[in-house]
Amino acid sequence: MAPSFLKEIRRRSKSSFRTDRSTDSSLGGSGSNGSAGTINKSSSTLSSTYGGSSPPTPALTSSMSAGNLQKLNNNVPPVPPIRPSVNTSASNRYSVQSVPGMSGLGSPSPKSTLPASLFAPRILSISDNSWVYQKVLSIYGTIADPATQALEGSLTVSRLDDSFPPTYWPVSDSHFKALIYLTAGPNKLRFDFTSPKLANSNTSNPIHSSYLTLHMLPPQCSPPLQLVILLGKDSPGTFDAVPARIETEGNGLETAIKKFRMAAYLWQAFTAEQMYRNKLGRRVFRMEEEWTTGTSNLRDQENNTMRSEAKIHVVRCDKTVAELRDLDIAQQNPNAKNQGKLFDIASEAVRNHFRSLPGQKQYVSVLLLDAHWDKGANMITGHAALGGGGGDLQLAIFGSQALQSYPSCIEEVVPAFSDRTPTDTNYVANDCNESGSNWEAANIGIGAHMHETGHLFGCPHTESGIMLRDYVTLNRSFTTREPYSTRTKSKGSLVLPKDECAWHRLDCLRFKAHPCFALPTDPPRIADDSVQAWPVDNGNVIVTAASGVSFMEIYTPGDDVCHYWQEFGDGNGNGPIQKQILLTEQDLRSRVPEEKRKSKLKLSIKSITGGSHEIEDYNQLASKASKLKLSNGQMAFRSSKLGLSQMNGSTPQDVVLDSVVKQNKLLTQVKLYSGFALDGIEFIYEDSTTQLFGKRGGQPGGSDFFLDTRRGEYITGFYVRSGFWIDGIAIMTSLGRKSAVYGNPNGGSGSTEWSIEATKYHTLQSLFTSAKLESALAFHSPLHFRGGDPKRKSTFNVMSAGWRKSKVSSFSRHQTTYHATSLILYQPPTEALPQYTIESSP
């Protein structure tokens, strides 16, 4: 007979085997002791500190528990309790919910679904899992709500893999800015905020944290910006610095390399952020890199850690330091005999160093290390602030007079832009009287050099921004509080993104089109960057670009910089790409102030791939002066002008191609005469008659290009390399053929292509019915030849079609399609190399 207490147990229900400390989460009734039932979590689901241990298992408090039943009677197996499901996902294990003022167990893990602390840093300038394309990224964010609570403290940025040491950034009135060093691939980052006003701030386990993952893809699809330090052939390799600086960090070449590299990283971070704010993507130029001892942080320098860093080319020119510092070539000397000579010296040295192949364009920014503050002459010698170039080299140069104030690594950025140490003009320059303290000198040095690099990338001066002189506040892009300014005599204050300097919108549009700013995700770049413009009926002008029209600048008399412009779609969220636009005078004049609407309008039209076309006087191009009635009654239009009319002494020549006005003439061959540039073009007809434009110069006999007239081939356009003259030209035909470039295929400022093709405003289909014609009377190529004074323009037209009108019975005015390509040759009276330029018309 079983003991009496076992009978009592058997009479109890299964659900009653529970105690107040039971881990069963089922909704049972009253317990054995008659108390109300409670619901308790399993200890395995309790949150705990990351790396800590779980709470111990509660002790048994009742001898009637299921656990003790096994010991009392091995013959009666215990009934297993119904346990709740346990979430073993890593998303919420080892984490704790952070609350304001909490002095508890730590911050949520990166994948935690629990809410973060209200004081966790919020990154506003970039979102999680974004892709970037540069090594150093500038970010901006806030703590809590700055409008309701202004907190001071410190932001710690660290990598979860510790491949880069933590960096520390000030938090001012709940705002912060920071620079992040990125490596290729995913970068998992942690941001910790500490403040003496908040609990748990002085512990090793802060709770006010947030996490961010950024992906960096190094671009390899664009030409790099090369960084060069230029020295005289006898230079000691030092730069101007005060004795205290020389003692603490030195002023030798190694220090110069670190500082110049860091300055370039700041250019890159600033520009990428500006492009993003202009909704043009996080695109930026890249720099050539090398495997070397890392200089971007102090730990790398101490441990000699190797990294891929921006390469600094050290180049010695063939001039001595004394020659470089000659007052006669000092840019700041108003009496200098040759203020631009340093640019020529740097250009020659850079060309000799890189030895680029033909057609290989280099973009080079140079630091003139031997620049020196000459206190006696009260000017900086060996320095020039210039940028530009042409051909195969785009160059920017700037002196090292402010180099001592530059940061040499990321940890020094905020201290450098906060250093109020007065400039000691016994040793260093107060450039333009705007460098009265170290932080202001850093602005001028780094910012003005970036300004010249903007010129290198094709940016002119603008109405505001870096390409004016807004770089005097460059510090605001990297710090949240500005020190006292000797330039403005103003007290320092909080600086927010709205207070920062910027690249002008037009600069950003130019950058987007520049090959140095191409991204790996961009579609293939269209080789034809040309822009064409020609007049049509009703005083309108058609503009076409194979890559699409990007934007158009509008100038009025007296405008030194552009104040008015129009943007067009880019196919990337800002409207569709427009390869053809119609300009009307009414629309153009509505875009300028009312007091200027009757004045002359100059247009500069840019293509999506960076090409440009200038219309010096829109009204003249669209007026009746652009119309020309041919001898056969057809109407043609003169094109807008391309190139400069600066050759004097040439003889005017007027010729109209016979194949256009005579039905019995068929163009079968073109002979081109060229050497280092185009000398002349000779058109040869089926009956062996010829027409010559220019002269038979260059290589003896010229070069022949034959048209396949059996297949109806005719000339549709030209591919032209041009600058002040026509360097090279290729012929394009109706069969899709393109000849070799005759002349210099790499000369000129760039390729410009004109094609004779139908537009959406004038179509060939309206001219013909069932007859299949390869060309119409509307297709012609007026060739203009001008000479003498550019103000006295004698113009002729050469109409070239290659097909007769025998199959076309009649035309009506509105059906006529006007397409043409105009070529202007400037032939000097001497045997010197002739200069040519191009004009295009529809």
C-alpha positions, 0 to 999 in steps of 0.5 A: 500500500502506497504511503498516504502522502503519495496518494495525496500527490496523485490526487493533485492535477498536473497543472498544480505542480508549480510554486511561486518560483516555477519557470512554467509560464502556462496560465494555471489557476491557484497554487497548492498553497491557495495563493494566486498564480503568477507568470514568470519568465524563464531565466534563460530569457533575462537580459544580461550584460554583454559578456556577463553571466545569467542569474543563478537558478532560483532555489526550490521553495516547496517539497511538493515541486516536480523536481523533488518528486523524482527523488521520492519515488523513482517508480513514478516519472515526473510530469515535465512542465510546459516551458515557454519558447526561448528566443535564442536569436542573437538580436536580443541576447546579451543586451539591455534597454538603455534609458536616460540617466541609466547607470546600468549594464551597457549599450544595446548590441549593434543588432539589438531591436531594443531602443537605444539611449535617448542620448545615443549619437544620431548620424544625420548626414549618412544612413546605415549601409550606405556606399561611399567612394573615398577614404576619409568621410565627413559626418554630422549628427546630433545628441538627443534634441538640440532644440530642447537640451544643449549638451556638451561632451565627447564623441568616440568613433571606433571600429569594431575590428579595431583596425583604426584607433578610436578618435575623439570629437567634441560635442557642442550644444548637442551637435557633432562633426567627425571624420571617419577613416574607411577601408575597402569593404564594410566598415562597422563603426560604433559611436559613443557619447559621454558627458559629465552631465549624464550618468555612466559617462566615466565608465569603461562601458558607456550606454549612450551608443549607436552603430553604423555600417558603411561600405567603401568601394575604391573607384578605379574607373577614373583618372587620379588627382596626382599630388606633387611636392615640388622643390628646387634642385638644391632645396634642403626640403624644409618649409617655413615654421616657428621655432616651437613647431620645428621643435615639436613636429619638425619642418622637413620633407617627411612632415610636409608629406604628412600634412599635404596628404591630410590636406588632400583628404580634407579636400576629398571629404569636403567635396564628397559631402558637398556633392551629396548635399547637392543630390549628385551622389557621393562622388569625388575625385580619387588620388593615386595611392601607395603602400607605405607607413600609415600617416592618417593616425598617430598609432600607425606612425608609432607602430610603423603600420603599413597602409595604402595611403595617398601617394605624394610625388616628390619632384625636384625641378631644374631651378635653384631655390634662389631662382624660385624665390626671385622677386621678379617671378613672385606672384605677390610682387606687383612689379614682377616681370613674369608673375606666371613663371612659377606655373611654367616651371612647375608644368615643365617639371611635372611633365618631365616627371610623369612622362605621359603617353600621347592622349594620357591626361594628367591632373596634378596639384602641386605644393611649392615647398620652397615658398618663403616669407620674405619679411624685408620685401613684405611678400611671399616668394616662391609662391603662386596661386594658379590653376588651369592648363590645357592639352594633356596637363591640368595643373594647380600650384600653391605655396607652403607658407601656411603648411605649419598650421595644417593637421598631419593626421585625423587626430589633429584636425580639430586642434588645428582648426581651433588653434588660436596661436597668433601668427608670428610674422618674424617666421611665417606669413600672414597671407592676405592679412587673413591668417592672423592665427594658426586656425585661420592660416590653415583655412587659407592654406588648405582652402586656397589650394583647394580653390586652385585645384577647382580651377584644375578641374575646370571651375571658373570663379563663381558668385559664392563658394570655394571658387570665390573666397568662402574657403576662409571658413573651411574650418566650419566643415570639420568643427562645431565651434569656431574660435575668435577670428582675427580676420573679422574680430568676431567672437567664436560661436557654434557653427552648423552645416548652414554656416559652412562654406560650399562648392557652388552649385555650378561647380558641383555640376561641372564635377559631375561631368568630369572624368575624375569624378566618375563612379564605378556604378556610373553607366559607360561614358559616351565618348562624344562630349560635343554640344551643337547649336544652330538657328531654325525658324521663328528666331529659335535655336536648337541645341543637341548633345549626344550625351545629353545637355546638362546645364546652360549658363546665361551671361549679360553684359558686365557679368564676370561670373555666372548668376543665371543658369538652367539645368536639365535632366540627368536621368538619375532622379532629376528628370530624363536626359535631354539630348535635344532642346529648343531655345526661345528668346522669350524663355531665356530673357525671362531667366534674367532680371527685368532690367537686363532682359533687353541686353545681349545674352551670352550662353555657355552650354554644357553636355553631361560628359563635360563638353561645352559650346559658347554662343557669344550673342544669342540674338545675332545667332537667331536673327535673320543675319544667320539665314542665307539664300542659296543660288538654287533657292534653298535656305541655309542657316549659318552656325554659331561660332566655335573657336577664336578669330584671331588670325590676321592677314589671311585672304577671304575665299568664297566657294559653294560646293557644286554638288549642292547647287548642280544636279549633275555633280556628284562628290566622290572623294575628299583629299585632306592636307595636314601636318601638325594641324589641318592645312586644307580640304579638297573636294573631288567630283565624279567629273574630276573637277575639284574645289580647294579650301585652304592650301595644299600643305602638310604631307605631300600629296595629302590623304585620300578619303573615298565615298562609296557612291554605289551604296549612296554614301555621303558625308554626314559630319566631322569629328574635330579636334580644335582649340585656337585652330583645327588640330585634326579632323575626321570625316563621318559618313551616312554608312556609319564610317568614320575616317582616321583623324587627319592632323593632330589626333591629340591636339586641341582642347578636346573632341568636338563632333558635328553630325548631319542628322534629323532632329525631332523638330525637323524630320526627313520623313515629311519630305518623302513618300515611298521614294527611298532617298539617302539625302535631301536638299536640306542636307548641306555643309556650308564651309565658311572661310574668314580672314583679316580683322575679326570685326570685318567678317567676310563669309562664304558657304560651301554646300556639300551633300553628295546627292542630287535632288532629282528624285525630290519634286517639291518642298514646302517651307515648313518641311525643310530640314536644315542640317549643316556643318560649318568649318572656318579656316584661318589661313595666314599669308606666311608659311607658318602653321595655319590656325583653324577653328570650327563653327557648326550649323544645322 
